[in-house]
Amino acid sequence: AQSVTQLDSHVSVSEGTPVLLRCNYSSSYSPSLFWYVQHPNKGLQLLLKYTSAATLVKGINGFEAEFKKSETSFHLTKPSAHMSDAAEYFCVVSDSRNLIFGKGTKLSVKP
Amino acid sequence: DTAVSQTPKYLVTQMGNDKSIKCEQNLGHDTMYWYKQDSKKFLKIMFSYNNKELIINETVPNRFSPKSPDKAHLNLHINSLELGDSAVYFCASSGTGTGYTFGSGTRLTVV
């Protein structure tokens, strides 16, 4: 069965410092992996997706994620956090029938 | 020109009432979904329909009944509402080779 584990429920960074949100996946075959962002009281927005074309995936708003099969990881990074990045982030795996969500990581950005 | 639209955005109702949430997509996708996001932000699949046919029906109380009159619409009807039904409900759609597009959510509050 497919699953994802987000290793941190809450990450706090200062504005201008790097962001790292960690995600490990479990899959019996080559997975399709996604990162979604949810701003407070808003819907879900796709940040980026991995579908085996390239291990380093670039997304919107300066985010990127690297697929590492040896570590079964798909961590999300950004070089410099903005206040507007404060939101809930979800690591997601597709099992061909639907999306399976991690429990989410809340990112706080301090001025 | 909204891709996936849900109505209403907010719904406050008393226990025991029956209510419906509507969802429409104009992307030409074949598959539509209902996800539930609980108070801890956890998102889980409830139902999915492919071209009006039910393909995923997770362990959801019988009080929840999805209806898909055509492949562009997937409505969610809930009978005898309970306090525990309070959540945000997201509609989504997907097509072959395309990603998932989510609606902006319906926040249901049962009082």
Interface residues (C-beta under 8 A of the other chain):
Chain A: F34 Y36 Q38 N41 K42 G43 L44 L46 K49 E88 F90 R97 N98 L99 I100 F101 K103 G104 K106
Chain B: Y33 Y35 K40 K41 F42 L43 K44 I45 S48 I55 I56 F90 A92 G99 Y100 F102 G103 S104 G105 R107
